[in-house]
Amino acid sequence: MKCVEALMAKSEDIPSLDRLDEDIRSFREKTARKPRPVPQDAALVLRLGVELMSGALVGGIAGYYGDKWLHTSPVLFIVCFFLGSAGGFLTIMRTLKMTEDKEDMKGNNHSG
């Protein structure tokens, strides 16, 4: 009988399950990762791909017609294709830099 009385006395010292559930829920909220919006990321990836391909395509077309006009078969095509590709990469780098700067500014505004 004394064991039952001792257990009853100790059960008052134990926190309730509701309190434990509340603590677990608050911990999960604090440690949960906030996912970035996927459509925005997908749009950026699509934009970067289009910029690269358009640079190479415009360079290739300009080189093709330049070769056709000057009768210098693959020379201008190759040169303009690589110049267009380099321009596409440069545009990608600028776009990524602008996106990074915007993310930094958003982070600074929320932390201050």
PyMOL commands that set and color helices and strands:
alter all, ss='L'
color gray80, all
select helices_A, chain A and resi 2-11+17-31+38-70+73-111
alter helices_A, ss='H'
color red, helices_A
deselect
rebuild
show_as cartoon
